[in-house]
Amino acid sequence: MELILKYFPDLTPLQIEQFKKLENLYKDWNLKINVVSRKDIDELYLRHVLHSLAIAKVIQFKAGSSMMDVGTGGGFPGIPLAILFPDCNFHLVDSINKKLNVVREVVAGLGLENVKVTHSRVEEIKETYDFIISRAVAAMPTFVHWIKGKVAKKQQNELKNGILYLKGGDLTEELQDYKTTTIYNISDFYKEDFFETKKVVHLPIKWKS
C-alpha cells in the first residue's frame, strides 16, 4: 500500500481505504478461485494495482468519461482505475465468467458504484466508450479488430479517444502498421525494476458510424 501512496499521494481517505481493502479481498478470493497467480498475490500492489494505475500517469480522465476494460480477468486495470476516478464509468468485460464472479464480489466489497461487469465477448458489446483499456490480452491487430465500432465520437479528454494498452517488451513489429501510436515507458513514472520493459500504448481510433 505504501507503493500506491508513494506515487499517488493525493488520495482521499475513502480511496486509501478502498485500496487497502484490495489485498484482503483478493487474498480471500484467491483461496477459492485462482484469480491472481500464487507468486503475484504477494506482490498485488506492485504487479497489478500500480501497473494498472500507470494509465493514470498518461491521462487524467475527465469526469463523465467512459472506459471499457476488455479481458479484465481479475479486474485489472479496471478496478484500480475505478477507485482512482470515481467520477468516471468503467465497464469490465471478460468471456470467462469464473473470474468475473470474483470481480463482482470485489466491486461490491469496495462499494464501487461506477463499475459494470459483463460476461461477454467484446465483439457482442454494443456501447461506445472514450477509451478501451486492457492489459495485453492479444496482439494489437487482433485487439483493434475486436473493438471495432466501440470508440465514441465525442472527445472530452486531452488524449484522443481510442485504446490505452498495457504491454511489455519490444513492440516494434506489432505496432508497425499503427503510425499514430504513442508509447509511454512506465519506467519514466515508476522506479521499480518490475516496470523496466513495461509500457502504456495509446492508439487513437477514429469514430466510424
MARBA-3410 file (N, C-alpha, C, O; in Angstrom, 1 decimal):
209
0.8,-1.2,0.0,0.0,0.0,0.0,0.9,1.3,0.0,0.5,2.3,-0.6 ~ 2.0,1.2,0.7,3.0,2.3,0.7,3.3,2.7,-0.8,3.5,3.9,-1.1 ~ 3.4,1.7,-1.6,3.8,1.9,-3.0,2.8,2.8,-3.7,3.1,3.7,-4.5 ~ 1.5,2.6,-3.4,0.4,3.4,-4.1,0.6,4.8,-3.6,0.5,5.8,-4.4 ~ 0.7,5.0,-2.3,0.8,6.4,-1.7,2.1,7.1,-2.2,2.1,8.3,-2.3
3.1,6.3,-2.5,4.4,6.9,-3.0,4.2,7.6,-4.3,4.7,8.7,-4.5 ~ 3.4,7.0,-5.2,3.2,7.6,-6.5,1.8,8.3,-6.6,1.6,9.1,-7.6 ~ 0.9,8.1,-5.7,-0.4,8.8,-5.7,-0.7,9.4,-4.3,-1.5,8.8,-3.6 ~ 0.0,10.4,-4.0,0.0,10.9,-2.6,-1.3,11.7,-2.3,-1.6,12.0,-1.1 ~ -2.1,12.0,-3.3,-3.3,12.9,-3.1,-4.6,12.2,-3.0,-5.6,12.7,-3.2
-4.5,10.9,-2.6,-5.8,10.1,-2.5,-6.6,10.6,-1.3,-6.1,11.1,-0.3 ~ -7.9,10.5,-1.5,-8.9,10.8,-0.4,-8.9,9.7,0.6,-8.4,8.6,0.3 ~ -9.4,9.9,1.8,-9.4,8.9,2.8,-10.2,7.6,2.3,-9.9,6.5,2.6 ~ -11.3,7.9,1.6,-12.1,6.8,1.0,-11.3,6.0,0.0,-11.3,4.7,0.1 ~ -10.5,6.6,-0.9,-9.7,5.9,-1.8,-8.6,5.1,-1.1,-8.3,4.0,-1.5
-8.0,5.7,-0.1,-7.0,4.9,0.7,-7.6,3.7,1.3,-7.0,2.6,1.2 ~ -8.8,3.8,1.9,-9.5,2.7,2.5,-9.8,1.6,1.4,-9.6,0.4,1.7 ~ -10.2,2.0,0.2,-10.6,1.1,-0.8,-9.3,0.4,-1.3,-9.3,-0.8,-1.5 ~ -8.2,1.1,-1.5,-7.0,0.4,-2.0,-6.5,-0.5,-0.9,-6.0,-1.6,-1.3 ~ -6.6,-0.2,0.3,-6.2,-1.1,1.4,-7.0,-2.4,1.4,-6.4,-3.4,1.7
-8.3,-2.2,1.2,-9.2,-3.4,1.2,-8.8,-4.4,0.1,-9.1,-5.6,0.2 ~ -8.2,-3.9,-1.0,-8.0,-4.8,-2.2,-7.2,-6.1,-1.8,-7.6,-7.2,-2.2 ~ -6.2,-5.9,-1.0,-5.3,-7.1,-0.6,-6.1,-8.2,0.0,-6.1,-9.3,-0.4 ~ -6.9,-7.9,1.1,-7.6,-8.9,1.8,-8.7,-9.5,0.9,-8.9,-10.7,0.9 ~ -9.4,-8.7,0.1,-10.4,-9.2,-0.8,-9.8,-10.2,-1.8,-10.4,-11.3,-2.0
-8.7,-9.8,-2.4,-8.1,-10.7,-3.4,-7.5,-12.0,-2.8,-7.6,-13.1,-3.3 ~ -6.9,-11.8,-1.6,-6.3,-13.0,-0.9,-7.4,-14.0,-0.5,-7.2,-15.2,-0.7 ~ -8.5,-13.5,0.0,-9.6,-14.3,0.4,-10.2,-15.1,-0.8,-10.4,-16.3,-0.8 ~ -10.4,-14.4,-1.9,-11.0,-15.0,-3.1,-10.0,-15.9,-3.8,-10.4,-16.9,-4.4 ~ -8.7,-15.6,-3.7,-7.7,-16.4,-4.4,-7.6,-17.8,-3.8,-7.2,-18.7,-4.4
-8.0,-17.9,-2.5,-8.0,-19.3,-1.9,-9.1,-20.2,-2.5,-9.0,-21.4,-2.5 ~ -10.2,-19.5,-3.0,-11.3,-20.3,-3.6,-11.1,-20.4,-5.1,-11.3,-21.5,-5.7 ~ -10.8,-19.3,-5.8,-10.6,-19.3,-7.3,-9.3,-18.6,-7.6,-9.0,-17.5,-7.0 ~ -8.4,-19.3,-8.4,-7.1,-18.7,-8.6,-7.2,-17.6,-9.6,-7.1,-17.7,-10.8 ~ -7.5,-16.4,-9.1,-7.7,-15.2,-9.9,-6.4,-14.5,-10.3,-6.2,-14.1,-11.4
-5.5,-14.5,-9.3,-4.2,-13.9,-9.4,-3.2,-15.0,-9.2,-3.4,-15.8,-8.2 ~ -2.1,-15.2,-10.0,-1.2,-16.3,-9.8,-0.6,-16.2,-8.4,-0.5,-15.2,-7.7 ~ -0.3,-17.4,-7.9,0.2,-17.6,-6.5,1.4,-16.6,-6.2,1.4,-16.0,-5.1 ~ 2.3,-16.5,-7.1,3.5,-15.7,-6.8,3.2,-14.2,-6.9,3.8,-13.4,-6.3 ~ 2.1,-13.9,-7.7,1.7,-12.4,-7.8,0.9,-11.9,-6.7,0.9,-10.7,-6.4
0.2,-12.8,-6.0,-0.7,-12.3,-5.0,0.0,-11.6,-3.8,-0.5,-10.7,-3.2 ~ 1.2,-12.0,-3.6,2.0,-11.4,-2.5,2.6,-10.0,-3.0,3.0,-9.2,-2.2 ~ 2.6,-9.8,-4.3,3.0,-8.5,-4.8,1.9,-7.8,-5.6,2.1,-7.2,-6.6 ~ 0.7,-8.0,-5.0,-0.5,-7.5,-5.7,-0.4,-6.0,-6.0,-0.8,-5.6,-7.1 ~ 0.1,-5.2,-5.0,0.1,-3.8,-5.3,1.1,-3.4,-6.3,0.9,-2.4,-7.1
2.3,-4.1,-6.4,3.3,-3.8,-7.4,2.8,-4.2,-8.8,2.7,-3.5,-9.8 ~ 2.5,-5.5,-8.9,2.3,-6.2,-10.2,0.9,-6.0,-10.8,0.8,-6.1,-12.0 ~ 0.0,-5.6,-10.0,-1.4,-5.5,-10.5,-2.0,-4.1,-10.3,-2.4,-3.4,-11.3 ~ -1.9,-3.6,-9.1,-2.6,-2.3,-8.8,-1.8,-1.2,-9.4,-2.3,-0.3,-10.1 ~ -0.5,-1.1,-9.0,0.4,0.0,-9.5,0.5,0.0,-11.0,0.5,1.0,-11.7
0.6,-1.3,-11.5,0.7,-1.4,-13.0,-0.5,-0.9,-13.7,-0.4,-0.2,-14.7 ~ -1.7,-1.2,-13.2,-3.0,-0.7,-13.7,-3.0,0.8,-13.7,-3.5,1.5,-14.6 ~ -2.5,1.4,-12.6,-2.6,2.8,-12.4,-1.6,3.6,-13.3,-1.6,4.8,-13.3 ~ -0.7,2.9,-14.0,0.2,3.6,-14.9,-0.5,4.3,-16.0,-0.1,5.4,-16.4 ~ -1.7,3.9,-16.3,-2.6,4.6,-17.3,-2.9,6.0,-16.8,-3.0,6.9,-17.5
-3.0,6.1,-15.4,-3.3,7.5,-14.8,-2.1,8.4,-14.8,-2.2,9.6,-14.6 ~ -0.9,7.9,-15.2,0.3,8.7,-15.3,0.3,9.3,-16.7,1.1,10.2,-17.0 ~ -0.5,8.7,-17.6,-0.5,9.1,-19.0,-1.7,10.1,-19.3,-1.6,11.0,-20.1 ~ -2.8,9.8,-18.5,-4.0,10.6,-18.7,-4.8,10.8,-17.4,-4.9,9.8,-16.7 ~ -5.3,11.9,-17.2,-6.3,12.1,-16.1,-7.7,12.2,-16.7,-8.0,13.2,-17.3
-8.4,11.1,-16.6,-9.7,11.1,-17.2,-10.6,12.2,-16.7,-10.7,12.4,-15.5 ~ -11.3,12.9,-17.6,-12.2,13.9,-17.1,-13.5,13.2,-16.6,-13.9,12.1,-17.0 ~ -14.2,13.9,-15.6,-15.4,13.4,-15.1,-16.4,13.1,-16.2,-16.5,13.9,-17.1 ~ -17.1,12.0,-16.0,-18.0,11.6,-17.0,-17.5,10.7,-18.2,-18.2,10.2,-19.0 ~ -16.1,10.5,-18.2,-15.5,9.7,-19.2,-15.9,8.2,-19.0,-16.2,7.8,-17.9
-16.0,7.5,-20.1,-16.4,6.1,-20.0,-15.2,5.2,-20.6,-14.6,5.5,-21.6 ~ -15.0,4.1,-19.9,-13.9,3.2,-20.3,-14.4,1.7,-20.3,-15.2,1.4,-19.4 ~ -14.0,1.0,-21.3,-14.3,-0.5,-21.3,-13.0,-1.2,-21.1,-12.0,-1.0,-21.8 ~ -13.0,-2.1,-20.1,-11.8,-2.9,-19.8,-12.0,-4.2,-20.4,-12.9,-5.0,-19.9 ~ -11.3,-4.5,-21.5,-11.5,-5.8,-22.3,-10.6,-6.9,-21.7,-9.4,-6.7,-21.6
-11.2,-8.0,-21.5,-10.4,-9.1,-20.9,-9.9,-8.8,-19.5,-8.7,-9.0,-19.2 ~ -10.8,-8.3,-18.7,-10.4,-7.8,-17.4,-9.9,-8.8,-16.4,-9.1,-8.4,-15.5 ~ -10.2,-10.1,-16.7,-9.6,-11.1,-15.8,-10.1,-10.9,-14.4,-11.3,-11.0,-14.1 ~ -9.1,-10.7,-13.5,-9.5,-10.5,-12.1,-9.9,-9.0,-11.8,-10.1,-8.7,-10.6 ~ -10.0,-8.2,-12.8,-10.4,-6.8,-12.6,-9.4,-5.8,-12.8,-9.5,-4.7,-12.3
-8.4,-6.1,-13.6,-7.3,-5.2,-13.9,-7.2,-4.9,-15.4,-7.2,-5.8,-16.2 ~ -7.0,-3.6,-15.7,-6.7,-2.4,-14.9,-8.0,-1.7,-14.4,-7.9,-0.7,-13.7 ~ -9.2,-2.3,-14.7,-10.4,-1.5,-14.4,-10.7,-1.1,-13.0,-11.0,0.0,-12.7 ~ -10.5,-2.1,-12.0,-10.9,-1.8,-10.6,-10.0,-0.7,-10.0,-10.5,0.2,-9.4 ~ -8.6,-0.8,-10.1,-7.8,0.3,-9.5,-8.1,1.6,-10.2,-8.1,2.7,-9.5
-8.4,1.7,-11.5,-8.7,2.9,-12.1,-10.1,3.5,-11.7,-10.3,4.7,-11.6 ~ -11.0,2.6,-11.4,-12.3,3.0,-11.0,-12.2,3.6,-9.6,-13.0,4.5,-9.3 ~ -11.3,3.1,-8.7,-11.1,3.7,-7.4,-10.5,5.1,-7.6,-11.0,6.1,-6.9 ~ -9.6,5.2,-8.5,-8.9,6.5,-8.7,-9.7,7.5,-9.3,-9.6,8.7,-9.1 ~ -10.7,7.1,-10.2,-11.5,8.0,-11.0,-13.0,7.7,-10.6,-13.7,7.2,-11.5
-13.5,8.1,-9.4,-14.8,7.8,-9.0,-15.9,8.5,-9.9,-17.1,8.1,-9.9 ~ -15.5,9.6,-10.6,-16.5,10.3,-11.4,-16.6,9.8,-12.8,-17.2,10.4,-13.7 ~ -15.9,8.7,-13.1,-15.9,8.1,-14.5,-16.5,6.7,-14.4,-16.7,6.1,-13.3 ~ -16.9,6.2,-15.6,-17.6,4.9,-15.6,-16.8,3.9,-16.3,-16.1,4.1,-17.3 ~ -16.8,2.7,-15.6,-15.9,1.6,-16.1,-16.8,0.4,-16.4,-17.6,0.0,-15.5
-16.6,-0.2,-17.6,-17.4,-1.4,-17.9,-16.3,-2.5,-18.1,-15.5,-2.5,-19.0 ~ -16.3,-3.5,-17.2,-15.4,-4.6,-17.2,-16.0,-5.8,-17.9,-17.0,-6.3,-17.5 ~ -15.3,-6.2,-18.9,-15.8,-7.3,-19.8,-14.8,-8.5,-19.9,-13.6,-8.2,-20.0 ~ -15.3,-9.7,-19.8,-14.5,-10.9,-20.0,-15.4,-12.0,-20.5,-16.5,-12.1,-20.1 ~ -14.8,-12.9,-21.2,-15.5,-14.0,-21.7,-15.5,-15.2,-20.8,-16.2,-16.2,-21.0
-14.7,-15.1,-19.7,-14.6,-16.2,-18.7,-15.3,-15.8,-17.4,-14.8,-14.9,-16.7 ~ -16.4,-16.4,-17.2,-17.3,-16.0,-16.1,-16.7,-16.3,-14.7,-17.0,-15.5,-13.7 ~ -15.9,-17.3,-14.6,-15.4,-17.7,-13.2,-14.7,-16.6,-12.5,-15.0,-16.3,-11.3 ~ -13.8,-15.9,-13.2,-13.1,-14.8,-12.6,-14.0,-13.6,-12.4,-13.8,-12.8,-11.4 ~ -15.0,-13.4,-13.3,-15.9,-12.3,-13.1,-16.8,-12.4,-11.8,-17.1,-11.3,-11.3
-17.0,-13.6,-11.4,-17.7,-13.7,-10.1,-16.9,-13.0,-9.0,-17.5,-12.4,-8.1 ~ -15.6,-13.2,-9.0,-14.7,-12.6,-8.0,-14.7,-11.1,-8.2,-14.8,-10.3,-7.3 ~ -14.7,-10.6,-9.5,-14.7,-9.2,-9.8,-15.9,-8.6,-9.2,-15.9,-7.5,-8.6 ~ -17.1,-9.2,-9.4,-18.3,-8.7,-8.9,-18.3,-8.5,-7.4,-18.8,-7.5,-6.8 ~ -17.7,-9.5,-6.7,-17.6,-9.5,-5.2,-16.7,-8.4,-4.8,-16.9,-7.8,-3.8
-15.6,-8.2,-5.5,-14.6,-7.2,-5.1,-15.2,-5.8,-5.3,-15.1,-4.9,-4.4 ~ -15.9,-5.6,-6.4,-16.6,-4.4,-6.7,-17.6,-4.1,-5.6,-17.7,-2.9,-5.1 ~ -18.4,-5.1,-5.2,-19.4,-4.9,-4.1,-18.7,-4.6,-2.8,-19.1,-3.8,-2.0 ~ -17.6,-5.3,-2.5,-16.9,-5.2,-1.2,-16.3,-3.8,-1.1,-16.1,-3.3,0.0 ~ -15.9,-3.2,-2.2,-15.4,-1.8,-2.2,-16.4,-0.7,-2.3,-16.1,0.4,-2.1
-17.7,-1.2,-2.6,-18.7,-0.2,-2.7,-18.6,0.7,-4.0,-19.0,1.9,-4.0 ~ -18.0,0.1,-5.0,-17.8,0.9,-6.3,-19.1,0.9,-7.1,-19.6,-0.1,-7.5 ~ -19.6,2.1,-7.2,-20.9,2.3,-8.0,-20.7,2.7,-9.4,-21.6,2.9,-10.2 ~ -19.4,2.9,-9.8,-19.1,3.4,-11.2,-18.6,2.2,-12.0,-17.9,2.5,-13.0 ~ -18.8,1.0,-11.6,-18.3,-0.2,-12.3,-19.5,-1.1,-12.7,-20.4,-1.4,-11.9
-19.5,-1.5,-14.0,-20.4,-2.5,-14.5,-19.6,-3.7,-15.0,-18.5,-3.5,-15.6 ~ -20.1,-4.9,-14.7,-19.3,-6.1,-15.0,-20.2,-7.0,-15.9,-21.4,-7.2,-15.6 ~ -19.6,-7.4,-17.1,-20.4,-8.1,-18.1,-19.6,-9.4,-18.5,-18.4,-9.3,-18.9 ~ -20.3,-10.5,-18.5,-19.7,-11.7,-19.1,-20.1,-11.8,-20.6,-21.3,-12.1,-20.9 ~ -19.1,-11.5,-21.4,-19.4,-11.4,-22.9,-18.1,-11.4,-23.7,-17.1,-11.1,-23.1
-18.2,-11.8,-24.9,-17.2,-11.5,-25.8,-17.3,-10.0,-26.2,-18.4,-9.5,-26.4 ~ -16.1,-9.4,-26.3,-16.2,-7.9,-26.6,-16.9,-7.5,-27.9,-17.5,-6.5,-27.9 ~ -16.8,-8.4,-28.9,-17.5,-8.1,-30.2,-19.0,-8.0,-30.0,-19.6,-7.3,-30.8 ~ -19.6,-8.6,-28.9,-21.0,-8.5,-28.7,-21.5,-7.3,-28.0,-22.7,-7.1,-27.8 ~ -20.5,-6.5,-27.4,-20.9,-5.3,-26.7,-21.3,-4.2,-27.7,-20.6,-4.0,-28.7
-22.4,-3.5,-27.4,-22.9,-2.6,-28.4,-22.6,-1.1,-28.1,-22.7,-0.3,-29.0 ~ -22.2,-0.8,-26.8,-22.0,0.6,-26.5,-20.7,1.1,-27.0,-19.8,0.4,-27.5 ~ -20.5,2.5,-26.9,-19.2,3.1,-27.3,-18.6,3.7,-26.1,-19.3,4.1,-25.1 ~ -17.3,3.9,-26.1,-16.6,4.4,-24.9,-15.5,5.4,-25.4,-15.1,5.4,-26.5 ~ -15.1,6.3,-24.4,-14.0,7.2,-24.7,-12.7,6.4,-24.9,-11.9,6.7,-25.9
-12.5,5.4,-24.1,-11.2,4.6,-24.2,-11.5,3.1,-23.9,-12.4,2.8,-23.1 ~ -10.8,2.3,-24.7,-10.8,0.9,-24.4,-9.5,0.6,-23.7,-8.4,0.9,-24.3 ~ -9.6,0.1,-22.5,-8.3,-0.2,-21.8,-8.1,-1.7,-21.6,-9.1,-2.5,-21.7 ~ -6.9,-2.1,-21.5,-6.6,-3.6,-21.4,-5.2,-3.8,-21.0,-4.3,-3.0,-21.1 ~ -5.0,-5.0,-20.4,-3.6,-5.5,-20.2,-3.3,-6.6,-21.1,-3.5,-7.8,-20.8
-2.7,-6.3,-22.3,-2.1,-7.2,-23.2,-2.9,-8.6,-23.3,-2.3,-9.6,-23.1 ~ -4.1,-8.5,-23.7,-4.9,-9.7,-23.9,-4.7,-10.3,-25.3,-5.0,-11.5,-25.5 ~ -4.2,-9.5,-26.2,-4.0,-10.0,-27.6,-3.0,-9.1,-28.3,-2.7,-8.0,-27.8 ~ -2.5,-9.5,-29.4,-1.6,-8.6,-30.3,-2.5,-7.5,-30.8,-3.7,-7.6,-31.0 ~ -1.9,-6.3,-31.0,-2.7,-5.1,-31.3,-3.6,-5.3,-32.5,-4.7,-4.9,-32.4
-3.1,-5.9,-33.6,-4.1,-6.0,-34.8,-5.3,-6.8,-34.4,-6.4,-6.4,-34.8 ~ -5.2,-7.8,-33.6,-6.3,-8.6,-33.2,-7.2,-7.8,-32.3,-8.5,-7.8,-32.5 ~ -6.6,-7.1,-31.4,-7.4,-6.2,-30.4,-8.2,-5.1,-31.2,-9.3,-4.9,-30.8 ~ -7.5,-4.5,-32.1,-8.2,-3.4,-32.9,-9.4,-4.0,-33.6,-10.4,-3.3,-33.7 ~ -9.3,-5.2,-34.1,-10.4,-5.8,-34.8,-11.5,-6.1,-33.8,-12.7,-5.9,-34.1
-11.2,-6.6,-32.6,-12.2,-6.9,-31.6,-13.1,-5.6,-31.2,-14.3,-5.7,-31.1 ~ -12.4,-4.5,-31.1,-13.1,-3.3,-30.6,-13.6,-2.4,-31.6,-14.0,-1.2,-31.4 ~ -13.6,-2.9,-32.9,-14.2,-2.0,-34.0,-15.6,-1.5,-33.7,-16.4,-2.2,-33.3 ~ -15.7,-0.2,-33.8,-17.0,0.4,-33.6,-17.4,0.7,-32.2,-18.5,1.1,-31.9 ~ -16.4,0.5,-31.3,-16.7,0.7,-29.8,-16.2,2.0,-29.3,-16.3,2.3,-28.1
-15.5,2.8,-30.1,-14.9,4.1,-29.6,-15.9,5.2,-29.9,-16.3,5.4,-31.1 ~ -16.2,6.0,-28.9,-17.1,7.1,-29.0,-16.6,8.3,-29.9,-15.4,8.4,-30.1 ~ -17.5,9.0,-30.5,-17.1,10.1,-31.4,-16.7,11.3,-30.7,-15.7,12.0,-31.0 ~ -17.5,11.7,-29.6,-17.3,12.9,-28.9,-16.0,12.9,-28.1,-15.8,11.9,-27.3 ~ -15.1,13.9,-28.2,-13.8,13.9,-27.5,-14.0,14.8,-26.2,-14.6,15.9,-26.3
-13.6,14.3,-25.1,-13.6,15.1,-23.9,-12.4,15.1,-23.1,-12.3,15.7,-22.0 ~ -11.4,14.4,-23.5,-10.1,14.3,-22.8,-8.9,14.8,-23.6,-9.1,15.1,-24.8 ~ -7.8,15.0,-22.9,-6.7,15.6,-23.6,-6.1,14.7,-24.7,-5.6,15.1,-25.7 ~ -6.1,13.4,-24.4,-5.7,12.4,-25.4,-6.9,12.0,-26.2,-8.0,12.0,-25.7 ~ -6.7,11.7,-27.5,-7.8,11.4,-28.4,-8.4,10.0,-28.0,-7.6,9.1,-27.5
-9.7,9.9,-28.2,-10.3,8.6,-27.9,-9.6,7.5,-28.6,-9.2,7.6,-29.7 ~ -9.6,6.3,-27.9,-9.0,5.2,-28.6,-8.6,4.1,-27.5,-9.3,3.9,-26.6 ~ -7.5,3.5,-27.8,-7.0,2.4,-27.0,-5.9,2.8,-26.0,-5.0,3.6,-26.4 ~ -6.0,2.4,-24.8,-4.9,2.5,-23.8,-4.5,1.1,-23.4,-5.3,0.5,-22.7 ~ -3.4,0.7,-23.8,-3.0,-0.7,-23.7,-1.7,-0.9,-22.8,-0.7,-0.2,-23.1
-1.8,-1.8,-21.8,-0.6,-2.0,-21.0,0.1,-3.2,-21.6,-0.4,-4.3,-21.7 ~ 1.4,-3.0,-22.1,2.1,-4.1,-22.8,3.6,-4.1,-22.3,4.1,-3.1,-21.8 ~ 4.3,-5.2,-22.6,5.7,-5.2,-22.3,6.5,-5.7,-23.5,6.0,-6.1,-24.4 ~ 7.8,-5.5,-23.3,8.7,-5.9,-24.4,8.8,-5.1,-25.6,8.4,-3.9,-25.6 ~ 9.4,-5.6,-26.7,9.6,-4.9,-27.9,8.3,-4.9,-28.8,7.9,-6.0,-29.2
7.8,-3.7,-29.0,6.5,-3.7,-29.7,6.7,-3.2,-31.1,5.7,-3.0,-31.8 ~ 7.9,-3.1,-31.6,8.2,-2.5,-32.9,7.3,-3.2,-34.0,6.7,-2.6,-34.8 ~ 7.4,-4.5,-34.1,6.8,-5.3,-35.1,5.2,-5.2,-35.0,4.5,-5.0,-36.0 ~ 4.8,-5.4,-33.8,3.3,-5.4,-33.5,2.7,-4.1,-33.9,1.5,-4.1,-34.3 ~ 3.4,-3.0,-33.7,2.8,-1.7,-33.9,3.2,-1.0,-35.2,2.9,0.1,-35.5
3.9,-1.8,-36.1,4.4,-1.2,-37.3,3.4,-0.6,-38.2,3.6,0.4,-39.0 ~ 2.1,-1.1,-38.2,1.1,-0.6,-39.1,0.3,0.5,-38.4,-0.6,1.1,-39.0 ~ 0.6,0.9,-37.2,-0.1,1.9,-36.5,0.8,3.1,-36.2,1.4,3.2,-35.2 ~ 0.8,4.0,-37.2,1.7,5.2,-37.2,1.3,6.2,-36.1,2.1,7.1,-35.8 ~ 0.1,6.2,-35.6,-0.4,7.2,-34.7,-0.2,6.8,-33.2,-0.6,7.6,-32.4
0.4,5.7,-33.0,0.5,5.2,-31.6,1.6,6.1,-30.9,2.5,6.6,-31.5 ~ 1.4,6.3,-29.6,2.4,6.9,-28.7,2.7,5.8,-27.6,1.8,5.3,-27.0 ~ 4.0,5.6,-27.4,4.4,4.6,-26.4,5.0,5.4,-25.3,5.9,6.1,-25.4 ~ 4.5,5.1,-24.1,5.0,5.7,-22.8,5.7,4.6,-22.0,5.1,3.6,-21.7 ~ 7.0,4.8,-21.7,7.7,3.9,-20.8,7.2,4.0,-19.4,7.4,5.1,-18.8
6.7,3.0,-18.8,6.3,3.1,-17.4,7.5,3.4,-16.5,7.3,3.9,-15.4 ~ 8.7,3.0,-16.9,9.9,3.2,-16.1,10.1,4.7,-15.9,10.9,5.1,-15.0 ~ 9.5,5.5,-16.8,9.6,7.0,-16.6,8.8,7.5,-15.4,9.0,8.6,-14.9 ~ 7.8,6.7,-15.0,6.9,7.1,-13.9,7.3,6.4,-12.6,7.2,7.0,-11.5 ~ 7.6,5.1,-12.7,7.9,4.3,-11.5,9.3,3.8,-11.6,9.9,3.5,-12.7
10.0,3.7,-10.4,11.4,3.3,-10.4,11.6,1.8,-10.1,12.8,1.4,-10.2 ~ 10.6,1.1,-9.8,10.8,-0.3,-9.5,11.2,-1.1,-10.7,10.7,-0.9,-11.9 ~ 12.1,-2.1,-10.5,12.6,-2.9,-11.7,11.6,-3.6,-12.5,11.7,-3.8,-13.7 ~ 10.5,-4.0,-11.8,9.4,-4.7,-12.5,8.9,-4.0,-13.7,8.4,-4.6,-14.7 ~ 9.0,-2.6,-13.7,8.4,-1.9,-14.8,9.4,-1.5,-15.9,9.1,-0.8,-16.8
10.6,-2.1,-15.8,11.7,-1.7,-16.7,11.3,-1.8,-18.2,11.6,-0.9,-19.0 ~ 10.6,-2.9,-18.6,10.3,-3.1,-20.0,8.8,-2.8,-20.3,8.3,-3.1,-21.4 ~ 8.1,-2.3,-19.3,6.6,-2.2,-19.5,6.2,-0.8,-20.0,6.9,0.2,-19.7 ~ 5.1,-0.8,-20.8,4.7,0.4,-21.5,3.2,0.6,-21.4,2.4,-0.3,-21.2 ~ 2.8,1.9,-21.6,1.4,2.2,-21.9,1.4,2.6,-23.3,2.1,3.5,-23.7
0.6,2.0,-24.1,0.4,2.3,-25.6,-0.9,3.0,-25.8,-2.0,2.5,-25.4 ~ -0.8,4.2,-26.4,-2.1,4.9,-26.7,-2.2,4.9,-28.3,-1.3,5.4,-29.0 ~ -3.3,4.3,-28.7,-3.6,4.3,-30.1,-5.0,5.0,-30.4,-6.0,4.5,-30.0 ~ -5.0,6.2,-30.9,-6.2,6.9,-31.2,-7.0,6.1,-32.3,-6.4,5.5,-33.2 ~ -8.3,6.0,-32.1,-9.2,5.3,-33.0,-10.2,6.3,-33.5,-11.0,6.9,-32.7
-10.3,6.4,-34.9,-11.3,7.3,-35.4,-12.7,6.7,-35.3,-12.9,5.5,-35.5 ~ -13.7,7.5,-35.0,-15.1,7.0,-34.9,-15.6,6.7,-36.2,-15.4,7.5,-37.2 ~ -16.3,5.5,-36.3,-16.9,5.1,-37.6,-18.4,4.8,-37.3,-18.7,4.1,-36.4 ~ -19.3,5.4,-38.1,-20.7,5.2,-37.9,-21.1,3.8,-38.5,-22.2,3.4,-38.4
END
